[in-house]
Amino acid sequence: MAAYNKVTPEIAERLKAVVGGKRFSAGDAVNPDYSHDEMPIYGKYFPEAVCEAESTGEVSAIMKICAENRIPVTPRGAGTGLAGGAVPVCGGVVLSTARMNRILGYDMKNLVVHAQAGVLLQDLAADAQEHGLMYPPDPGEKTATLGGNVSTNAGGMRAVKYGVTRDYVLAMTVVLPSGEIMRLGKTVCKTSSGYSLLHLMIGSEGTLGIITELTLKLIPQPDMDVSLILPFADVAGCIAAVPGIKLSNLDPQSIEFMDIDIIRSSAAFTGSPVFPTEMCGEPVGACLLVTFVGNSEDELFAKMEKLAGVVEEAGAMDVLVVDTPTLKKDVWAARSSFLTAIEADTKLMDELDVVVPVDRIAEFLVYIRGLGDDVGLTVRNFGHAGDGNLHIYCCSNDLPEDEFKKRAKAFMDKAYGKCAEFEGQVSGEHAIGHAKKEYLKESVGDTAYGLMGAIKNVFDPDGILNPGKVCTDTCREGE
Ligand SMILES: Cc1cc2nc3c(=O)[nH]c(=O)nc-3n(C[C@H](O)[C@H](O)[C@H](O)COP(=O)(O)OP(=O)(O)OC[C@H]3O[C@@H](n4cnc5c(N)ncnc54)[C@H](O)[C@@H]3O)c2cc1C
């Protein structure tokens, strides 16, 4: 297959003509932010040019120019990704959909919203609420775009009850690598109508097409909710309580897990210690944060009573009700900022976003702690205990970068090996990007990895869309 071409001054002029001078940059004028996402440890790669599109037509026109000239294109939303997915590892053009940020309208009879791909999660959440509706997916980073969320199949803190982003996408407008515009899906609740290209596009990390518009399912806003903090003496006891909570038919919206180290970091970062570090003089080892939604106070009270019985038996040190709107806001703000709290006091870090069967979480975390000690890295962790998705960070403040990377690689090799032994998956929600390809290949095996590559070739025979990601091995060498 032919090599990629460079963005020549002539091609740059053609791209600039599509988006206009203010939304085009090239060479030294490119904002360095486009060279990385939220994990710069995976390397910085500068694009030759950046185009900030404002319409599907512009995206299509840019793709046509790049397809004609075999120039790699990396789609980008807000750049909050954690796997290097939006980073232009093969150079070429970064095509940002962040300015496509209009909510196009609600269909109240069918409970859907039509929105452009660059709308921020926080903006849709707030706007839907004003319509008495809720968009259930709730990933921690609220300034991510909907296009990024759909492309990574983002999860978040309500997945245990409502599912993940995939479950809320009914239709989309997508621009194929050739520049052709396609509509996938319909505003219907079910379908058995051939292969689901819509679901292939969801979670494909911008390697199959560029999403420009979305039709998303909403639900009526629940009347009320209550959150409870459940402190435990240790991690194992804390995690062991989770299956009992799930089995008790209480249908929690969230079951979040945090250990004492992250509780302390979060308190230092936010300046508001909302999670307990000791109960009646006894040290707390870990906490669960559980939320219920309901339509009346009686309903919520009954759920809380039943939960108290279940977790008391499981060894909870107490059941703390998050009982004021201010406390609720502070508790969830603290939970949402765990990663930012780690970033704030860590110089170098790498992350693991594995998902394991719920009954193996504690064992996995104990293994990981030991692994951190073995390789000489600090381990921080928290996660979505209700669905087995763990966010584990190996960190260092004093190692040189080369030595850190060597140790992090040794850590990751063993951690992913243990995840495979536990029948887990490489990524629960942050996706593969270019950082986790090797582990994806090992995890799914040659046949599945080969099929992924074959699907990619059908959509993108010239390999120009987000090369070097998920299942494409390298950038093309020059001819
Ligand atoms: C503090 C913090 C907390 C986080 N918490 C969570 C969490 O709880 N759950 C979770 O799932 N993630 C979480 N993330 C990760 C991140 O926010 C998500 O991966 C998010 O979905 C990325 O959206 P984005 O707009 O920033 O996309 P980007 O980072 O810009 O891109 C991500 C991927 O999507 C592709 N892409 C972006 N836009 C488009 C488009 N329009 N068409 C096609 N492809 C596109 C890119 O090519 C790339 O492969 C967190 C990140 C941070 C920094």
The ligand as an ORCA input file, in Angstrom:
! r2SCAN-3c Opt
* xyz 0 1
  C     -10.363     13.499     34.811
  C     -10.876     12.498     33.789
  C     -11.896     11.637     34.152
  C     -12.382     10.715     33.211
  N     -13.409      9.882     33.575
  C     -13.903      8.998     32.674
  C     -14.968      8.109     33.036
  O     -15.453      8.101     34.169
  N     -15.412      7.261     32.084
  C     -14.904      7.237     30.814
  O     -15.367      6.447     29.999
  N     -13.902      8.067     30.450
  C     -13.399      8.943     31.337
  N     -12.364      9.779     30.974
  C     -11.773      9.684     29.621
  C     -12.333     10.644     28.551
  O     -12.997     11.741     29.117
  C     -13.238      9.862     27.615
  O     -12.481      8.903     26.902
  C     -14.014     10.716     26.617
  O     -14.972      9.892     25.998
  C     -13.146     11.378     25.565
  O     -13.913     12.404     24.916
  P     -13.175     13.596     24.152
  O     -14.199     14.470     23.546
  O     -12.221     14.263     25.060
  O     -12.436     12.764     23.020
  P     -10.915     12.827     22.535
  O      -9.980     12.561     23.669
  O     -10.706     14.050     21.753
  O     -10.917     11.556     21.566
  C     -11.100     10.253     22.063
  C     -11.240      9.276     20.882
  O     -12.448      9.544     20.176
  C     -12.174      9.886     18.814
  N     -13.117     10.957     18.454
  C     -13.348     12.125     19.105
  N     -14.331     12.805     18.490
  C     -14.721     12.052     17.431
  C     -15.701     12.216     16.403
  N     -16.476     13.293     16.332
  N     -15.827     11.234     15.473
  C     -15.048     10.113     15.515
  N     -14.103      9.930     16.465
  C     -13.954     10.879     17.408
  C     -10.711     10.308     18.786
  O     -10.127     10.065     17.517
  C     -10.125      9.403     19.860
  O      -9.844      8.130     19.326
  C     -11.843     10.691     31.892
  C     -10.816     11.578     31.543
  C     -10.322     12.464     32.474
  C      -9.223     13.411     32.067
*
